[in-house]
Amino acid sequence: MKGYPSLTPEQKREIIGRIKEKGERVADLAKEYGVQPRIISGYLSRSGQNSGTLLELSKLKREKEALLKIVGQLIVDQKLGKKIQRLLWQLI
C-alpha cells in the first residue's frame, strides 16, 4: 500500500453520486479525496453501472454548463451593446 487513504462506503457513494449527478471530474474528486483517479474508476466499474457511459455523461454535463455560461455572457454582452448603441445615438 502506498499510503493512500481508504474510502468509506459513504464516501464511495458520494463520489459516484457527484460524478453521476453533478458531472464532476474523476481527477478532481481523486485529488479532493487524496486517492489515485484509477481508484475512483475502479469504484465506477464495480458500481454496476457502465463506467464509460457514466464518464461520458459527466463530460457532457460539464460541457453543457460551460456552454450555458457562454450563452449567458453573450446575451449580457448583446444587451449591453444595444444600450451603448442607444446612448451613442442620443449623443448624436
LINJOCOR-V653673 format. One line per field, one symbol per residue. ss: DSSP state (H for helix, E for strand, C for the rest). phi: phi as a letter, one per 20 degrees, with the letter a starting at -180 (. if undefined). psi: psi as a letter, one per 30 degrees, with the letter a starting at -180 (. if undefined). A space follows every 10 residues. Layout:
ss = ???
phi = ???
psi = ???
This chain:
ss = CCCCCCCCHH HHHHHHHHHH HHCCCHHHHH HHHCCCHHHH HHHHHHCCCC HHHHHHHHHH HHHHHHHHHH HHHHHHHHHH HHHHHHHHHH HC
phi = .enffeefgf ffffffffff edmfegffff fgemcfgfff gffffefndf fffffffgff ffffffffff fgffffffff ffffffffff fe
psi = kggkkkklee eeeeeeeeee efglkeeeee eefhlkefee eeeeeffglj eeeeeeeeee eeeeeeeeee eeeeeeeeee eeeeeeeeef f.
